[in-house]
Amino acid sequence: MSSVIDGVVFAGTRGLATRCLLFVIETCGKDHIVGILGASRYEKTWWRHETSEELWQVADRFGIPFFESIDDVPPLGKFLVSIMWNEIFSARILAGFDRGGINLHPGPLPEYRGSFARTHAILNGEKSFGVTVHYLSERVDRGDIIGELQFPVLPSETALSLDTRAQLYGYALFCQMWLRLLDGSATRCSQDVLIAQDKRKPCFYPMRTMTALLDSSDVPRSAEELDRLYRALYLPPRIEPPKWLVERVLTDEVRTLIRGA
């Protein structure tokens, strides 16, 4: 078994993180995990419908120390595993893990760095999407890729359905890459090299881009543009399309039904 997984600190949110953590415990044992970082045990998480067990419950069940802030994690960790973690790890934090760490990103890299990749993929009219496991780096979502998995975007895809499917593919990819880390067969590919070779085009989507979309006003748009925007912003319970967009889409649907009657 590779020594890279000695002293694992596992950080994550959502049901996907719980599933990945249980796979790590199953494959290498709980004694290799020195800490679990997750949402507060007192928080009613918005993703509680995704899982029957939160990370803190897994920690309690296996007797693993649980933390709510990375700053509280003692300097025992050697390798950091991040699954849907919602905070940026500073350079100081990353420097504390001498064997580095990996992150599961719910989007293809480097094309969809940043936040809400599923929404932007639908807005961009992508025919395929993907998930990526990459090494953590000081620059967000820019570490070397060690695994990726592509899958088609369905014609009627919403951000919610694409998010759900990305998690399913993401779990499969994580399990495969974790096993490769264990047996030492994992390889890495530099995003910078892919960009320099003109094989990939980088793009970063900051959180303010999503805020601008949600705050956008009702301006003239075609029925196709309205439909795409609605599907891209349909991601309950995290976000909902703005009221004006819902009304416009419903009005267009009613008109279509009347014309077809």
C-alpha positions as CSV (number, residue, x, y, z in Angstrom):
1,M,0.0,0.0,0.0
2,S,1.3,3.4,-1.0
3,S,2.6,5.6,1.9
4,V,0.9,8.6,0.3
5,I,-2.3,7.8,2.2
6,D,-0.7,7.7,5.7
7,G,-2.0,10.6,7.8
8,V,-5.1,11.5,5.7
9,V,-7.2,14.5,6.5
10,F,-10.5,14.2,4.7
11,A,-12.5,17.4,4.0
12,G,-15.9,17.5,2.3
13,T,-19.5,18.4,2.0
14,R,-22.7,16.8,0.6
15,G,-23.6,13.1,0.3
16,L,-20.8,12.5,-2.2
17,A,-18.2,13.3,0.4
18,T,-19.7,10.8,2.8
19,R,-19.7,8.1,0.1
20,C,-16.1,8.8,-0.8
21,L,-15.0,8.8,2.8
22,L,-16.6,5.4,3.4
23,F,-14.7,4.1,0.4
24,V,-11.5,5.4,1.8
25,I,-12.1,3.7,5.1
26,E,-13.1,0.5,3.4
27,T,-10.0,0.4,1.3
28,C,-7.3,1.6,3.6
29,G,-8.8,1.4,7.1
30,K,-9.8,4.1,9.6
31,D,-6.4,4.2,11.3
32,H,-4.9,6.0,8.3
33,I,-7.3,8.9,8.7
34,V,-6.2,11.4,11.4
35,G,-9.0,13.9,10.9
36,I,-12.3,14.6,9.2
37,L,-13.3,18.2,8.3
38,G,-16.9,19.0,7.6
39,A,-20.0,21.0,8.3
40,S,-20.9,21.6,12.0
41,R,-22.7,18.7,13.7
42,Y,-25.3,21.4,14.7
43,E,-26.0,22.7,11.2
44,K,-29.0,21.6,9.3
45,T,-27.3,21.2,5.9
46,W,-29.1,22.0,2.7
47,W,-27.8,18.7,1.3
48,R,-29.2,16.5,4.1
49,H,-31.6,14.9,1.5
50,E,-28.6,13.5,-0.3
51,T,-27.3,11.3,2.5
52,S,-28.4,9.4,5.5
53,E,-25.1,10.1,7.3
54,E,-23.1,13.3,7.6
55,L,-19.4,13.3,7.9
56,W,-19.4,14.0,11.6
57,Q,-21.6,10.9,12.1
58,V,-19.1,8.8,10.2
59,A,-16.3,10.3,12.3
60,D,-18.2,9.4,15.5
61,R,-19.0,5.9,14.3
62,F,-15.3,5.1,13.6
63,G,-13.8,7.1,16.4
64,I,-12.0,9.6,14.1
65,P,-11.4,13.2,15.3
66,F,-13.8,15.6,13.7
67,F,-13.2,19.3,13.0
68,E,-15.3,22.2,11.7
69,S,-12.4,24.4,10.7
70,I,-9.1,23.6,8.9
71,D,-7.3,25.8,11.4
72,D,-8.4,23.4,14.2
73,V,-6.8,20.4,12.5
74,P,-3.6,19.4,14.4
75,P,-0.4,19.2,12.4
76,L,-0.6,15.4,12.1
77,G,-1.9,15.2,8.5
78,K,0.3,14.3,5.7
79,F,-2.2,14.0,2.8
80,L,-5.3,16.1,2.2
81,V,-8.4,14.8,0.4
82,S,-11.0,17.3,-0.6
83,I,-14.5,16.4,-1.9
84,M,-16.9,19.3,-2.7
85,W,-15.2,21.3,0.0
86,N,-16.6,24.9,-0.1
87,E,-13.6,26.8,1.0
88,I,-10.2,27.6,-0.6
89,F,-7.2,26.1,1.1
90,S,-4.5,28.7,1.6
91,A,-0.9,28.3,0.7
92,R,-0.1,28.0,4.4
93,I,-2.5,25.2,4.9
94,L,-1.4,23.3,1.8
95,A,2.3,23.6,2.9
96,G,1.4,21.7,6.0
97,F,0.7,18.5,4.0
98,D,4.1,17.2,3.0
99,R,2.6,14.6,0.6
100,G,0.2,17.1,-0.9
101,G,-3.5,16.4,-1.6
102,I,-6.2,15.8,-4.1
103,N,-9.5,17.4,-5.0
104,L,-12.6,16.1,-6.8
105,H,-13.8,18.9,-9.0
106,P,-17.4,18.7,-10.4
107,G,-16.4,19.9,-13.9
108,P,-13.8,19.4,-16.6
109,L,-10.5,21.2,-16.2
110,P,-9.1,23.7,-17.1
111,E,-12.3,24.7,-19.1
112,Y,-14.5,25.0,-16.0
113,R,-12.5,26.3,-13.1
114,G,-14.3,28.0,-10.3
115,S,-18.0,27.9,-9.2
116,F,-21.2,26.4,-10.6
117,A,-19.6,24.7,-13.6
118,R,-22.9,22.9,-14.3
119,T,-24.8,26.1,-14.8
120,H,-22.1,27.6,-17.2
121,A,-21.9,24.4,-19.2
122,I,-25.6,24.5,-20.0
123,L,-25.4,28.2,-20.8
124,N,-22.5,27.5,-23.1
125,G,-24.5,24.8,-24.9
126,E,-21.9,22.1,-24.2
127,K,-22.6,18.6,-25.6
128,S,-20.4,16.9,-23.1
129,F,-19.4,17.5,-19.5
130,G,-17.0,15.9,-17.1
131,V,-15.5,15.5,-13.6
132,T,-11.9,15.8,-12.6
133,V,-9.6,14.6,-9.8
134,H,-6.5,16.8,-9.5
135,Y,-3.7,17.6,-7.1
136,L,-4.3,20.6,-4.9
137,S,-2.3,23.7,-5.6
138,E,-2.0,27.3,-4.4
139,R,-3.9,28.4,-7.4
140,V,-7.6,27.3,-7.4
141,D,-8.4,24.3,-9.7
142,R,-5.0,24.5,-11.4
143,G,-3.2,21.5,-10.0
144,D,-2.1,18.6,-12.1
145,I,-4.9,16.3,-13.3
146,I,-4.7,12.6,-12.3
147,G,-8.0,11.5,-13.6
148,E,-11.0,12.7,-15.6
149,L,-14.3,11.3,-16.9
150,Q,-16.5,12.7,-19.6
151,F,-20.2,12.1,-20.2
152,P,-22.9,13.6,-22.5
153,V,-25.1,16.5,-21.6
154,L,-28.7,15.6,-22.3
155,P,-30.9,17.9,-24.4
156,S,-33.2,18.8,-21.6
157,E,-30.5,19.0,-18.9
158,T,-31.0,21.3,-15.9
159,A,-28.2,22.3,-13.6
160,L,-29.8,20.0,-11.0
161,S,-29.8,16.9,-13.2
162,L,-26.3,17.7,-14.4
163,D,-25.2,18.1,-10.8
164,T,-26.7,14.8,-9.8
165,R,-25.1,13.0,-12.7
166,A,-21.7,14.7,-12.1
167,Q,-21.8,13.4,-8.5
168,L,-22.5,9.8,-9.7
169,Y,-19.7,10.0,-12.2
170,G,-17.5,11.8,-9.7
171,Y,-17.9,8.9,-7.2
172,A,-16.9,6.4,-9.8
173,L,-13.9,8.5,-10.8
174,F,-12.8,9.1,-7.2
175,C,-12.9,5.4,-6.4
176,Q,-10.8,4.5,-9.4
177,M,-8.2,7.3,-8.7
178,W,-8.0,6.4,-5.0
179,L,-7.2,2.8,-5.8
180,R,-4.5,4.0,-8.2
181,L,-3.0,6.2,-5.4
182,L,-3.0,3.1,-3.2
183,D,-1.2,0.9,-5.6
184,G,1.1,3.6,-6.9
185,S,-0.1,3.6,-10.5
186,A,-1.6,7.1,-10.5
187,T,0.0,9.5,-13.1
188,R,-0.3,13.2,-13.4
189,C,-0.9,15.6,-16.3
190,S,-0.1,19.3,-16.1
191,Q,-2.9,21.7,-17.0
192,D,-0.4,24.2,-18.1
193,V,1.1,21.8,-20.6
194,L,-2.3,21.0,-22.1
195,I,-3.0,24.7,-22.4
196,A,0.4,25.4,-24.0
197,Q,-0.2,22.6,-26.5
198,D,-3.5,24.3,-27.4
199,K,-5.4,21.1,-26.4
200,R,-7.5,22.9,-23.7
201,K,-8.7,26.4,-23.2
202,P,-8.8,27.6,-19.6
203,C,-11.7,29.5,-18.2
204,F,-12.5,30.6,-14.6
205,Y,-16.0,31.3,-13.4
206,P,-16.0,33.3,-10.2
207,M,-19.0,33.4,-7.8
208,R,-19.9,36.9,-8.9
209,T,-20.8,35.5,-12.4
210,M,-23.6,33.5,-10.8
211,T,-24.7,36.4,-8.7
212,A,-25.0,38.5,-11.9
213,L,-27.1,35.9,-13.6
214,L,-29.5,35.7,-10.7
215,D,-29.7,39.5,-10.5
216,S,-30.2,39.9,-14.3
217,S,-33.3,41.8,-15.5
218,D,-36.0,40.8,-17.9
219,V,-34.7,41.9,-21.3
220,P,-35.7,40.7,-24.8
221,R,-34.7,37.0,-25.2
222,S,-35.7,34.3,-27.6
223,A,-37.7,31.4,-26.3
224,E,-34.6,29.2,-26.7
225,E,-32.5,31.6,-24.7
226,L,-35.1,31.8,-22.0
227,D,-35.3,28.0,-21.8
228,R,-31.6,27.6,-21.6
229,L,-31.2,30.2,-18.9
230,Y,-34.0,28.7,-16.9
231,R,-32.5,25.2,-17.1
232,A,-29.0,26.6,-16.2
233,L,-30.4,28.3,-13.0
234,Y,-32.6,25.5,-11.9
235,L,-30.6,24.0,-9.0
236,P,-32.8,23.8,-5.9
237,P,-32.4,24.1,-3.0
238,R,-29.3,26.1,-3.6
239,I,-30.5,28.5,-6.2
240,E,-33.8,29.1,-8.0
241,P,-34.5,30.9,-11.3
242,P,-35.5,34.5,-10.7
243,K,-39.3,35.2,-10.6
244,W,-39.3,37.1,-13.9
245,L,-37.7,34.2,-15.7
246,V,-40.1,31.7,-14.3
247,E,-43.0,33.9,-15.4
248,R,-41.6,34.4,-18.9
249,V,-41.0,30.6,-19.4
250,L,-44.4,29.7,-18.1
251,T,-46.0,32.4,-20.4
252,D,-44.1,31.1,-23.4
253,E,-45.2,27.5,-22.6
254,V,-48.8,28.5,-22.4
255,R,-48.6,30.4,-25.7
256,T,-47.1,27.3,-27.3
257,L,-49.9,25.1,-26.0
258,I,-52.5,27.5,-27.2
259,R,-51.0,27.7,-30.7
260,G,-50.8,23.9,-30.8
261,A,-54.5,23.4,-29.7
